[in-house]
């Protein structure tokens, strides 16, 4: 397998993980930074993706809560 294809597959897997469990990704990045294993600006793009999915999950939770509240009032 060419190295380029391998790197793209790894990147796709990591991005998918950021979508599925953004809190885990942020925690791992924070641990790597604290341990000095990565520089402060490494994996910023992945941190942003995780933040985006956290925002989406929170917005969905708020929308679901308001929908349930409206249904309960009926």
C-alpha positions as CSV (number, residue, x, y, z in Angstrom):
1,X,0.0,0.0,0.0
2,X,1.5,3.4,-1.0
3,X,2.3,5.7,1.9
4,X,0.0,8.4,0.6
5,X,-3.0,6.1,0.6
6,X,-2.1,4.9,4.0
7,X,-1.9,8.4,5.4
8,X,-5.3,9.3,3.8
9,X,-6.9,6.3,5.4
10,X,-5.5,7.2,8.8
11,X,-6.6,10.8,8.4
12,X,-10.1,9.6,7.4
13,X,-10.3,7.3,10.4
14,X,-9.2,10.0,12.8
15,X,-11.7,12.5,11.4
16,X,-14.5,9.9,11.7
17,X,-13.5,9.3,15.4
18,X,-13.7,13.1,15.9
19,X,-17.3,13.0,14.6
20,X,-18.3,9.9,16.6
21,X,-16.6,10.8,20.0
22,X,-15.4,14.4,19.9
23,X,-14.9,14.5,23.7
24,X,-12.5,11.5,23.5
25,X,-10.5,13.1,20.7
26,X,-10.2,16.4,22.6
27,X,-9.1,14.5,25.8
28,X,-6.5,12.6,23.9
29,X,-5.1,15.7,22.2
30,X,-5.0,17.5,25.6
31,X,-3.1,14.6,27.1
32,X,-0.6,14.5,24.3
33,X,0.0,18.2,24.6
34,X,0.4,18.0,28.4
35,X,2.8,15.1,28.0
36,X,4.8,17.1,25.5
37,X,4.4,14.5,22.8
38,X,2.9,17.0,20.4
39,X,3.4,20.8,20.0
40,X,0.7,23.1,21.1
41,X,-0.3,23.8,17.5
42,X,-0.3,20.2,16.4
43,X,-3.6,18.6,15.6
44,X,-5.4,22.0,15.7
45,X,-7.5,21.0,12.7
46,X,-8.6,17.9,14.5
47,X,-9.4,19.9,17.6
48,X,-11.6,22.2,15.5
49,X,-13.4,19.2,14.0
50,X,-14.1,17.9,17.4
51,X,-15.3,21.3,18.6
52,X,-17.6,21.5,15.6
53,X,-19.2,18.1,16.4
54,X,-19.6,19.0,20.0
55,X,-21.5,22.1,19.0
56,X,-23.7,20.0,16.7
57,X,-24.4,17.5,19.4
58,X,-25.3,20.3,21.9
59,X,-27.6,22.0,19.3
60,X,-29.3,18.7,18.7
61,X,-29.7,18.0,22.4
62,X,-31.3,21.5,22.9
63,X,-33.6,21.0,19.9
64,X,-34.6,17.6,21.2
65,X,-35.3,19.0,24.7
66,X,-37.4,21.8,23.3
67,X,-39.4,19.3,21.2
68,X,-40.0,17.1,24.2
69,X,-41.1,20.1,26.3
70,X,-43.6,21.2,23.6
71,X,-45.0,17.7,23.3
72,X,-45.4,17.4,27.1
73,X,-47.4,20.7,27.1
74,X,-50.0,19.3,24.7
